[in-house]
């Protein structure tokens, strides 16, 4: 597992700057769309619905984005 972690960090560090920006932008877009979907679901006039899977997906996306940003730049 440690070897995979270091190989992943090396791979992310070796990408071109354009690809780095594209990956971070894509992850940020996914976070925005996920957050918008959560807001749309919970701010319902008829009946607010709690869906924990959407929060889990948002937490995973944020964690992946933070990991990529820390090790990419």
N, CA, C and O atoms as a Tinker XYZ file with bonds, in Angstrom:
   292  protein
     1  N      0.826000   -1.185000    0.000000    73     2
     2  CA     0.000000    0.000000    0.000000    64     1     3
     3  C      0.873000    1.253000    0.000000    63     2     4     5
     4  O      0.554000    2.244000   -0.657000    81     3
     5  N      1.965000    1.198000    0.736000    73     3     6
     6  CA     2.857000    2.360000    0.784000    64     5     7
     7  C      3.471000    2.630000   -0.590000    63     6     8     9
     8  O      3.632000    3.780000   -0.999000    81     7
     9  N      3.803000    1.567000   -1.281000    73     7    10
    10  CA     4.388000    1.723000   -2.614000    64     9    11
    11  C      3.377000    2.357000   -3.587000    63    10    12    13
    12  O      3.735000    3.209000   -4.400000    81    11
    13  N      2.111000    1.927000   -3.491000    73    11    14
    14  CA     1.061000    2.513000   -4.320000    64    13    15
    15  C      0.896000    4.006000   -4.028000    63    14    16    17
    16  O      0.739000    4.814000   -4.943000    81    15
    17  N      0.934000    4.355000   -2.749000    73    15    18
    18  CA     0.802000    5.754000   -2.340000    64    17    19
    19  C      1.918000    6.606000   -2.941000    63    18    20    21
    20  O      1.655000    7.685000   -3.472000    81    19
    21  N      3.143000    6.138000   -2.862000    73    19    22
    22  CA     4.265000    6.907000   -3.415000    64    21    23
    23  C      4.225000    6.946000   -4.939000    63    22    24    25
    24  O      4.594000    7.956000   -5.538000    81    23
    25  N      3.787000    5.874000   -5.565000    73    23    26
    26  CA     3.641000    5.885000   -7.026000    64    25    27
    27  C      2.554000    6.861000   -7.463000    63    26    28    29
    28  O      2.697000    7.538000   -8.481000    81    27
    29  N      1.472000    6.935000   -6.698000    73    27    30
    30  CA     0.400000    7.877000   -7.013000    64    29    31
    31  C      0.876000    9.321000   -6.864000    63    30    32    33
    32  O      0.572000   10.164000   -7.708000    81    31
    33  N      1.616000    9.609000   -5.800000    73    31    34
    34  CA     2.148000   10.958000   -5.595000    64    33    35
    35  C      3.126000   11.322000   -6.712000    63    34    36    37
    36  O      3.112000   12.450000   -7.204000    81    35
    37  N      3.961000   10.387000   -7.107000    73    35    38
    38  CA     4.918000   10.633000   -8.184000    64    37    39
    39  C      4.197000   10.883000   -9.499000    63    38    40    41
    40  O      4.585000   11.760000  -10.271000    81    39
    41  N      3.151000   10.113000   -9.749000    73    39    42
    42  CA     2.369000   10.294000  -10.975000    64    41    43
    43  C      1.718000   11.667000  -11.012000    63    42    44    45
    44  O      1.777000   12.357000  -12.030000    81    43
    45  N      1.094000   12.066000   -9.903000    73    43    46
    46  CA     0.426000   13.366000   -9.862000    64    45    47
    47  C      1.432000   14.508000  -10.004000    63    46    48    49
    48  O      1.135000   15.511000  -10.653000    81    47
    49  N      2.591000   14.372000   -9.418000    73    47    50
    50  CA     3.610000   15.406000   -9.511000    64    49    51
    51  C      4.217000   15.514000  -10.893000    63    50    52    53
    52  O      4.701000   16.581000  -11.272000    81    51
    53  N      4.200000   14.432000  -11.653000    73    51    54
    54  CA     4.817000   14.432000  -12.971000    64    53    55
    55  C      3.906000   14.876000  -14.102000    63    54    56    57
    56  O      4.338000   14.943000  -15.253000    81    55
    57  N      2.655000   15.180000  -13.794000    73    55    58
    58  CA     1.735000   15.617000  -14.848000    64    57    59
    59  C      2.068000   17.029000  -15.314000    63    58    60    61
    60  O      2.709000   17.798000  -14.597000    81    59
    61  N      1.629000   17.354000  -16.511000    73    59    62
    62  CA     1.837000   18.707000  -17.023000    64    61    63
    63  C      0.929000   19.675000  -16.261000    63    62    64    65
    64  O     -0.113000   19.270000  -15.746000    81    63
    65  N      1.313000   20.934000  -16.186000    73    63    66
    66  CA     0.496000   21.909000  -15.454000    64    65    67
    67  C     -0.927000   22.036000  -16.000000    63    66    68    69
    68  O     -1.865000   22.257000  -15.234000    81    67
    69  N     -1.092000   21.900000  -17.298000    73    67    70
    70  CA    -2.427000   21.989000  -17.888000    64    69    71
    71  C     -3.323000   20.856000  -17.380000    63    70    72    73
    72  O     -4.480000   21.086000  -17.030000    81    71
    73  N     -2.792000   19.650000  -17.341000    73    71    74
    74  CA    -3.574000   18.516000  -16.843000    64    73    75
    75  C     -3.884000   18.652000  -15.360000    63    74    76    77
    76  O     -4.957000   18.253000  -14.908000    81    75
    77  N     -2.952000   19.212000  -14.605000    73    75    78
    78  CA    -3.194000   19.437000  -13.184000    64    77    79
    79  C     -4.379000   20.369000  -12.981000    63    78    80    81
    80  O     -5.255000   20.104000  -12.158000    81    79
    81  N     -4.399000   21.462000  -13.735000    73    79    82
    82  CA    -5.495000   22.423000  -13.627000    64    81    83
    83  C     -6.802000   21.791000  -14.078000    63    82    84    85
    84  O     -7.846000   22.039000  -13.475000    81    83
    85  N     -6.762000   20.982000  -15.123000    73    83    86
    86  CA    -7.973000   20.327000  -15.618000    64    85    87
    87  C     -8.532000   19.342000  -14.590000    63    86    88    89
    88  O     -9.746000   19.289000  -14.396000    81    87
    89  N     -7.692000   18.578000  -13.942000    73    87    90
    90  CA    -8.142000   17.609000  -12.942000    64    89    91
    91  C     -8.752000   18.325000  -11.742000    63    90    92    93
    92  O     -9.821000   17.941000  -11.267000    81    91
    93  N     -8.088000   19.350000  -11.257000    73    91    94
    94  CA    -8.619000   20.098000  -10.112000    64    93    95
    95  C     -9.919000   20.804000  -10.493000    63    94    96    97
    96  O    -10.852000   20.843000   -9.691000    81    95
    97  N     -9.995000   21.348000  -11.674000    73    95    98
    98  CA   -11.224000   21.994000  -12.139000    64    97    99
    99  C    -12.375000   21.017000  -12.262000    63    98   100   101
   100  O    -13.507000   21.340000  -11.903000    81    99
   101  N    -12.099000   19.838000  -12.760000    73    99   102
   102  CA   -13.134000   18.820000  -12.890000    64   101   103
   103  C    -13.632000   18.363000  -11.518000    63   102   104   105
   104  O    -14.835000   18.202000  -11.313000    81   103
   105  N    -12.718000   18.159000  -10.594000    73   103   106
   106  CA   -13.124000   17.778000   -9.240000    64   105   107
   107  C    -13.926000   18.890000   -8.565000    63   106   108   109
   108  O    -14.893000   18.613000   -7.855000    81   107
   109  N    -13.532000   20.139000   -8.779000    73   107   110
   110  CA   -14.276000   21.270000   -8.209000    64   109   111
   111  C    -15.676000   21.351000   -8.805000    63   110   112   113
   112  O    -16.636000   21.660000   -8.099000    81   111
   113  N    -15.794000   21.076000  -10.090000    73   111   114
   114  CA   -17.111000   21.085000  -10.733000    64   113   115
   115  C    -17.998000   19.982000  -10.154000    63   114   116   117
   116  O    -19.184000   20.209000   -9.914000    81   115
   117  N    -17.439000   18.795000   -9.928000    73   115   118
   118  CA   -18.204000   17.709000   -9.322000    64   117   119
   119  C    -18.661000   18.070000   -7.908000    63   118   120   121
   120  O    -19.780000   17.745000   -7.512000    81   119
   121  N    -17.797000   18.740000   -7.155000    73   119   122
   122  CA   -18.167000   19.167000   -5.804000    64   121   123
   123  C    -19.314000   20.165000   -5.867000    63   122   124   125
   124  O    -20.270000   20.065000   -5.098000    81   123
   125  N    -19.223000   21.124000   -6.776000    73   123   126
   126  CA   -20.277000   22.126000   -6.908000    64   125   127
   127  C    -21.604000   21.483000   -7.297000    63   126   128   129
   128  O    -22.642000   21.812000   -6.723000    81   127
   129  N    -21.581000   20.571000   -8.265000    73   127   130
   130  CA   -22.814000   19.914000   -8.698000    64   129   131
   131  C    -23.397000   19.036000   -7.592000    63   130   132   133
   132  O    -24.617000   18.965000   -7.438000    81   131
   133  N    -22.549000   18.377000   -6.832000    73   131   134
   134  CA   -23.024000   17.551000   -5.729000    64   133   135
   135  C    -23.657000   18.413000   -4.637000    63   134   136   137
   136  O    -24.713000   18.072000   -4.105000    81   135
   137  N    -23.017000   19.515000   -4.311000    73   135   138
   138  CA   -23.569000   20.419000   -3.294000    64   137   139
   139  C    -24.885000   21.034000   -3.775000    63   138   140   141
   140  O    -25.815000   21.192000   -2.984000    81   139
   141  N    -24.972000   21.378000   -5.044000    73   139   142
   142  CA   -26.211000   21.930000   -5.583000    64   141   143
   143  C    -27.336000   20.901000   -5.523000    63   142   144   145
   144  O    -28.482000   21.253000   -5.244000    81   143
   145  N    -27.021000   19.643000   -5.781000    73   143   146
   146  CA   -28.028000   18.591000   -5.702000    64   145   147
   147  C    -28.506000   18.389000   -4.270000    63   146   148   149
   148  O    -29.693000   18.158000   -4.037000    81   147
   149  N    -27.588000   18.474000   -3.309000    73   147   150
   150  CA   -27.977000   18.346000   -1.898000    64   149   151
   151  C    -28.894000   19.488000   -1.502000    63   150   152   153
   152  O    -29.905000   19.273000   -0.833000    81   151
   153  N    -28.551000   20.690000   -1.906000    73   151   154
   154  CA   -29.391000   21.848000   -1.568000    64   153   155
   155  C    -30.752000   21.725000   -2.221000    63   154   156   157
   156  O    -31.773000   22.016000   -1.597000    81   155
   157  N    -30.773000   21.295000   -3.471000    73   155   158
   158  CA   -32.045000   21.149000   -4.189000    64   157   159
   159  C    -32.923000   20.085000   -3.524000    63   158   160   161
   160  O    -34.143000   20.239000   -3.475000    81   159
   161  N    -32.330000   19.033000   -3.024000    73   159   162
   162  CA   -33.086000   17.969000   -2.376000    64   161   163
   163  C    -33.623000   18.409000   -1.015000    63   162   164   165
   164  O    -34.761000   18.090000   -0.672000    81   163
   165  N    -32.832000   19.126000   -0.245000    73   163   166
   166  CA   -33.222000   19.472000    1.117000    64   165   167
   167  C    -34.074000   20.727000    1.204000    63   166   168   169
   168  O    -34.804000   20.900000    2.180000    81   167
   169  N    -34.005000   21.592000    0.230000    73   167   170
   170  CA   -34.824000   22.799000    0.251000    64   169   171
   171  C    -36.032000   22.543000   -0.654000    63   170   172   173
   172  O    -36.231000   23.219000   -1.663000    81   171
   173  N    -36.812000   21.568000   -0.271000    73   171   174
   174  CA   -38.009000   21.203000   -1.004000    64   173   175
   175  C    -39.205000   21.744000   -0.233000    63   174   176   177
   176  O    -39.299000   21.556000    0.980000    81   175
   177  N    -40.119000   22.414000   -0.930000    73   175   178
   178  CA   -41.243000   23.041000   -0.250000    64   177   179
   179  C    -42.218000   22.008000    0.314000    63   178   180   181
   180  O    -42.823000   22.232000    1.362000    81   179
   181  N    -42.369000   20.897000   -0.368000    73   179   182
   182  CA   -43.358000   19.923000    0.092000    64   181   183
   183  C    -42.858000   19.098000    1.264000    63   182   184   185
   184  O    -43.532000   19.001000    2.290000    81   183
   185  N    -41.688000   18.507000    1.120000    73   183   186
   186  CA   -41.184000   17.637000    2.187000    64   185   187
   187  C    -39.671000   17.544000    2.100000    63   186   188   189
   188  O    -39.148000   17.026000    1.113000    81   187
   189  N    -38.950000   18.032000    3.107000    73   187   190
   190  CA   -37.486000   17.883000    3.089000    64   189   191
   191  C    -37.094000   16.410000    3.257000    63   190   192   193
   192  O    -37.660000   15.695000    4.083000    81   191
   193  N    -36.132000   15.982000    2.471000    73   191   194
   194  CA   -35.700000   14.586000    2.480000    64   193   195
   195  C    -34.226000   14.544000    2.860000    63   194   196   197
   196  O    -33.425000   15.342000    2.374000    81   195
   197  N    -33.878000   13.608000    3.730000    73   195   198
   198  CA   -32.483000   13.436000    4.142000    64   197   199
   199  C    -31.926000   12.198000    3.448000    63   198   200   201
   200  O    -32.399000   11.086000    3.681000    81   199
   201  N    -30.930000   12.389000    2.604000    73   199   202
   202  CA   -30.293000   11.283000    1.902000    64   201   203
   203  C    -28.807000   11.270000    2.263000    63   202   204   205
   204  O    -28.033000   12.080000    1.752000    81   203
   205  N    -28.411000   10.352000    3.142000    73   203   206
   206  CA   -27.023000   10.347000    3.623000    64   205   207
   207  C    -26.010000    9.972000    2.546000    63   206   208   209
   208  O    -24.841000   10.344000    2.653000    81   207
   209  N    -26.423000    9.251000    1.519000    73   207   210
   210  CA   -25.485000    8.855000    0.472000    64   209   211
   211  C    -24.954000   10.075000   -0.282000    63   210   212   213
   212  O    -23.797000   10.086000   -0.703000    81   211
   213  N    -25.781000   11.091000   -0.454000    73   211   214
   214  CA   -25.327000   12.309000   -1.133000    64   213   215
   215  C    -24.256000   13.025000   -0.319000    63   214   216   217
   216  O    -23.302000   13.568000   -0.875000    81   215
   217  N    -24.420000   13.023000    1.002000    73   215   218
   218  CA   -23.412000   13.635000    1.859000    64   217   219
   219  C    -22.115000   12.830000    1.830000    63   218   220   221
   220  O    -21.026000   13.402000    1.869000    81   219
   221  N    -22.231000   11.517000    1.763000    73   219   222
   222  CA   -21.058000   10.668000    1.685000    64   221   223
   223  C    -20.289000   10.911000    0.386000    63   222   224   225
   224  O    -19.060000   10.982000    0.392000    81   223
   225  N    -21.010000   11.038000   -0.719000    73   223   226
   226  CA   -20.368000   11.320000   -2.011000    64   225   227
   227  C    -19.668000   12.673000   -1.968000    63   226   228   229
   228  O    -18.549000   12.805000   -2.464000    81   227
   229  N    -20.306000   13.669000   -1.387000    73   227   230
   230  CA   -19.695000   14.995000   -1.269000    64   229   231
   231  C    -18.438000   14.934000   -0.403000    63   230   232   233
   232  O    -17.429000   15.555000   -0.740000    81   231
   233  N    -18.482000   14.204000    0.694000    73   231   234
   234  CA   -17.307000   14.086000    1.573000    64   233   235
   235  C    -16.157000   13.389000    0.849000    63   234   236   237
   236  O    -15.002000   13.788000    0.994000    81   235
   237  N    -16.463000   12.355000    0.074000    73   235   238
   238  CA   -15.422000   11.654000   -0.682000    64   237   239
   239  C    -14.819000   12.564000   -1.743000    63   238   240   241
   240  O    -13.602000   12.584000   -1.923000    81   239
   241  N    -15.656000   13.312000   -2.442000    73   239   242
   242  CA   -15.144000   14.237000   -3.462000    64   241   243
   243  C    -14.246000   15.307000   -2.855000    63   242   244   245
   244  O    -13.206000   15.643000   -3.421000    81   243
   245  N    -14.644000   15.840000   -1.712000    73   243   246
   246  CA   -13.824000   16.857000   -1.053000    64   245   247
   247  C    -12.494000   16.257000   -0.601000    63   246   248   249
   248  O    -11.447000   16.887000   -0.750000    81   247
   249  N    -12.530000   15.046000   -0.051000    73   247   250
   250  CA   -11.299000   14.396000    0.403000    64   249   251
   251  C    -10.355000   14.118000   -0.763000    63   250   252   253
   252  O     -9.149000   14.333000   -0.647000    81   251
   253  N    -10.886000   13.650000   -1.865000    73   251   254
   254  CA   -10.046000   13.381000   -3.045000    64   253   255
   255  C     -9.453000   14.674000   -3.582000    63   254   256   257
   256  O     -8.283000   14.713000   -3.961000    81   255
   257  N    -10.255000   15.733000   -3.614000    73   255   258
   258  CA    -9.764000   17.019000   -4.110000    64   257   259
   259  C     -8.661000   17.574000   -3.221000    63   258   260   261
   260  O     -7.668000   18.097000   -3.726000    81   259
   261  N     -8.817000   17.472000   -1.927000    73   259   262
   262  CA    -7.789000   17.963000   -1.008000    64   261   263
   263  C     -6.515000   17.138000   -1.162000    63   262   264   265
   264  O     -5.417000   17.694000   -1.196000    81   263
   265  N     -6.653000   15.823000   -1.256000    73   263   266
   266  CA    -5.486000   14.968000   -1.441000    64   265   267
   267  C     -4.749000   15.315000   -2.740000    63   266   268   269
   268  O     -3.522000   15.417000   -2.755000    81   267
   269  N     -5.495000   15.493000   -3.811000    73   267   270
   270  CA    -4.875000   15.806000   -5.099000    64   269   271
   271  C     -4.204000   17.171000   -5.056000    63   270   272   273
   272  O     -3.093000   17.329000   -5.562000    81   271
   273  N     -4.859000   18.150000   -4.465000    73   271   274
   274  CA    -4.274000   19.494000   -4.402000    64   273   275
   275  C     -3.014000   19.532000   -3.540000    63   274   276   277
   276  O     -2.062000   20.240000   -3.866000    81   275
   277  N     -3.003000   18.785000   -2.458000    73   275   278
   278  CA    -1.824000   18.776000   -1.584000    64   277   279
   279  C     -0.626000   18.156000   -2.301000    63   278   280   281
   280  O      0.489000   18.672000   -2.220000    81   279
   281  N     -0.858000   17.064000   -2.991000    73   279   282
   282  CA     0.269000   16.322000   -3.583000    64   281   283
   283  C      0.559000   16.719000   -5.022000    63   282   284   285
   284  O      1.549000   16.264000   -5.596000    81   283
   285  N     -0.269000   17.542000   -5.605000    73   283   286
   286  CA    -0.057000   17.894000   -7.006000    64   285   287
   287  C      0.774000   19.173000   -7.140000    63   286   288   289
   288  O      1.576000   19.296000   -8.065000    81   287
   289  N      0.590000   20.106000   -6.238000    73   287   290
   290  CA     1.251000   21.403000   -6.388000    64   289   291
   291  C      2.359000   21.581000   -5.387000    63   290   292
   292  O      3.020000   22.619000   -5.375000    81   291
